[in-house]
Amino acid sequence: MIGQQPVTHDMHVGYFYTWWRGDGLPDLEPFPELKIEQSHDVELLARLSDLPESTIQKRIDLGNRPYLAWIDESPAAYGWSAWEHMEIGELGVEIELPDGDHYLWDFRTLPDFRGRGIYPHMLQAIILAEKTIAKRFWIGHDLDNIASFKGIRKAGIPVIGEVWLRDGVPVCIGHEPRVRSEMAARLLSLPFEMR
């Protein structure tokens, strides 16, 4: 649970979640004016994310698929699905994803559109668009990112692990079901223990 910290660990830094093909998704409140689609508009993605176009293109070249959420004709949010290469700079993790594993990352809702529930809709839309080729989706967030915590849970993606720093070294603390949390630790190449 957010905010609870076992005394045997140095510092709780985040949560990790997974959705596997065959898992259910909850119904979200209808949002008829919202449209979510894959995009390769490098110029627009660069402008929305304040990143150079070369960075956006490199992400695409590395097997990342960008998605945009639109409300009417205005871009409202973006996010990425990694199919081949996964990087979590905060943990020093950089790996090639196994076939069938997708990593959802770098989501942002633009300021004028926050608080409207776009993020859970984006997560579900990406899962539904890619679930025929993906076996598993993974996503995580820093401990203090309450908006991500709420959005991921609302989308129906269950938490399966926590990341702690023990003497400066990241460790995966698993939740049930154990098989999923152990797989998360292997994916992240982190030491594993059950909660």
C-alpha positions as CSV (number, residue, x, y, z in Angstrom):
1,M,0.0,0.0,0.0
2,I,1.3,3.4,-0.8
3,G,3.1,5.1,2.0
4,Q,3.8,1.9,4.1
5,Q,7.5,1.2,4.5
6,P,8.8,-2.0,6.1
7,V,11.6,-1.0,8.6
8,T,14.0,-3.7,7.2
9,H,14.6,-1.7,3.9
10,D,16.5,1.5,3.3
11,M,14.2,3.4,0.9
12,H,11.0,2.6,-1.0
13,V,11.3,4.2,-4.5
14,G,8.4,2.9,-6.6
15,Y,5.9,0.4,-7.8
16,F,5.8,-2.1,-10.7
17,Y,2.6,-3.4,-12.4
18,T,1.7,-5.9,-15.0
19,W,-1.2,-6.9,-17.2
20,W,-1.1,-10.3,-19.0
21,R,-3.1,-11.4,-22.0
22,G,-6.4,-12.9,-20.7
23,D,-6.6,-10.6,-17.7
24,G,-9.7,-8.5,-17.5
25,L,-10.0,-4.7,-17.7
26,P,-12.6,-2.7,-15.8
27,D,-15.1,-0.5,-17.6
28,L,-14.1,3.1,-17.6
29,E,-16.6,6.0,-17.7
30,P,-17.3,6.7,-21.4
31,F,-15.3,9.5,-22.9
32,P,-16.8,10.0,-26.4
33,E,-14.7,13.0,-27.4
34,L,-11.4,11.3,-26.6
35,K,-9.6,9.6,-29.5
36,I,-6.4,7.6,-28.9
37,E,-4.2,6.5,-31.8
38,Q,-0.6,5.5,-32.7
39,S,1.3,8.4,-34.1
40,H,4.5,8.9,-36.0
41,D,4.3,12.7,-36.2
42,V,7.8,13.3,-34.9
43,E,7.6,17.0,-35.0
44,L,4.4,17.1,-33.0
45,L,5.7,14.6,-30.4
46,A,8.9,16.6,-30.0
47,R,6.9,19.8,-29.4
48,L,4.6,18.2,-26.9
49,S,7.4,16.5,-25.0
50,D,9.9,19.3,-25.2
51,L,12.4,16.8,-26.6
52,P,14.5,17.1,-29.8
53,E,13.1,15.5,-32.9
54,S,16.2,13.3,-33.0
55,T,15.3,11.8,-29.6
56,I,11.8,11.0,-30.7
57,Q,13.1,9.4,-33.9
58,K,15.7,7.4,-32.0
59,R,12.9,6.1,-29.7
60,I,10.9,5.0,-32.7
61,D,14.0,3.4,-34.3
62,L,14.6,1.4,-31.0
63,G,11.1,-0.2,-31.2
64,N,9.1,2.3,-29.2
65,R,5.6,3.1,-30.4
66,P,4.2,6.6,-29.6
67,Y,0.5,7.1,-28.9
68,L,-1.4,10.4,-28.8
69,A,-4.7,11.2,-27.1
70,W,-6.8,13.8,-28.8
71,I,-9.8,15.7,-27.5
72,D,-11.7,17.1,-30.4
73,E,-8.8,18.4,-32.6
74,S,-6.4,19.1,-29.8
75,P,-3.6,16.8,-28.7
76,A,-4.2,16.1,-24.9
77,A,-1.7,13.5,-23.9
78,Y,1.0,11.1,-25.1
79,G,2.6,7.9,-24.1
80,W,5.0,5.2,-25.3
81,S,4.9,1.4,-25.7
82,A,8.3,-0.2,-25.9
83,W,8.4,-3.5,-27.9
84,E,12.1,-4.2,-28.1
85,H,14.2,-2.0,-25.8
86,M,13.4,-0.9,-22.3
87,E,15.3,1.7,-20.3
88,I,14.6,3.0,-16.7
89,G,17.3,5.6,-16.1
90,E,16.4,6.0,-12.4
91,L,17.3,2.3,-11.7
92,G,20.1,2.0,-14.3
93,V,18.1,-0.6,-16.1
94,E,18.6,-1.0,-19.9
95,I,17.5,-4.3,-21.5
96,E,16.2,-5.9,-24.6
97,L,12.6,-6.9,-24.1
98,P,11.7,-10.6,-24.6
99,D,9.3,-11.3,-27.4
100,G,5.8,-10.6,-26.2
101,D,6.7,-8.2,-23.4
102,H,5.8,-4.6,-23.8
103,Y,6.8,-1.8,-21.5
104,L,4.5,1.3,-21.1
105,W,6.4,4.5,-20.3
106,D,6.8,8.3,-20.5
107,F,3.1,9.2,-20.3
108,R,2.2,12.9,-20.0
109,T,-1.2,14.6,-20.0
110,L,-0.9,18.2,-21.1
111,P,-1.8,20.8,-18.4
112,D,-5.0,22.0,-19.9
113,F,-6.4,18.4,-20.0
114,R,-5.4,17.1,-16.6
115,G,-7.9,15.8,-14.1
116,R,-10.2,14.4,-16.8
117,G,-9.2,10.7,-16.6
118,I,-7.3,10.5,-19.9
119,Y,-4.4,8.4,-18.6
120,P,-6.4,5.2,-17.7
121,H,-8.1,5.4,-21.1
122,M,-4.8,5.7,-22.8
123,L,-3.4,2.7,-20.9
124,Q,-6.4,0.5,-21.8
125,A,-6.4,1.7,-25.4
126,I,-2.8,0.7,-25.9
127,I,-3.4,-2.7,-24.2
128,L,-6.4,-3.4,-26.4
129,A,-4.5,-2.3,-29.5
130,E,-1.5,-4.5,-28.8
131,K,-2.8,-7.5,-26.9
132,T,-3.0,-9.8,-29.9
133,I,0.8,-9.6,-30.2
134,A,1.8,-8.8,-26.6
135,K,1.7,-11.5,-23.9
136,R,2.5,-9.1,-21.1
137,F,2.5,-5.3,-20.4
138,W,4.7,-3.8,-17.7
139,I,4.6,-0.3,-16.2
140,G,6.0,1.4,-13.1
141,H,6.3,4.7,-11.4
142,D,8.2,6.6,-8.7
143,L,6.8,6.5,-5.1
144,D,5.8,10.1,-5.1
145,N,3.9,10.0,-8.5
146,I,0.4,9.7,-7.0
147,A,-1.3,10.6,-10.4
148,S,0.3,7.6,-12.0
149,F,-0.6,5.4,-9.0
150,K,-4.3,6.4,-9.3
151,G,-4.4,6.2,-13.1
152,I,-2.7,2.8,-13.4
153,R,-4.9,1.3,-10.8
154,K,-8.1,2.8,-12.3
155,A,-7.0,1.3,-15.7
156,G,-7.1,-2.2,-14.0
157,I,-3.4,-3.0,-14.0
158,P,-2.5,-4.6,-10.7
159,V,0.6,-3.9,-8.7
160,I,3.0,-6.9,-8.5
161,G,6.0,-5.5,-6.9
162,E,7.8,-2.6,-5.2
163,V,11.3,-1.3,-5.8
164,W,13.4,-0.5,-2.8
165,L,17.0,0.8,-2.5
166,R,18.9,-1.3,0.0
167,D,22.3,0.3,0.6
168,G,21.9,2.1,-2.7
169,V,21.1,-1.1,-4.7
170,P,17.7,-1.6,-6.2
171,V,15.8,-4.7,-5.0
172,C,12.4,-6.0,-6.2
173,I,10.0,-6.8,-3.4
174,G,7.3,-9.1,-4.8
175,H,3.6,-9.2,-4.2
176,E,1.3,-12.1,-5.1
177,P,1.0,-13.7,-7.5
178,R,4.6,-14.7,-7.0
179,V,5.2,-15.9,-10.6
180,R,4.4,-12.4,-11.9
181,S,6.6,-10.6,-9.4
182,E,9.5,-13.0,-9.9
183,M,9.2,-12.4,-13.7
184,A,9.3,-8.6,-13.0
185,A,12.5,-9.0,-11.0
186,R,14.1,-11.1,-13.8
187,L,12.9,-8.6,-16.4
188,L,14.5,-5.7,-14.4
189,S,17.6,-7.9,-13.5
190,L,17.0,-7.0,-9.9
191,P,17.5,-9.2,-6.7
192,F,14.1,-10.6,-5.6
193,E,12.4,-11.3,-2.4
194,M,8.7,-11.7,-1.4
195,R,6.9,-9.2,0.8
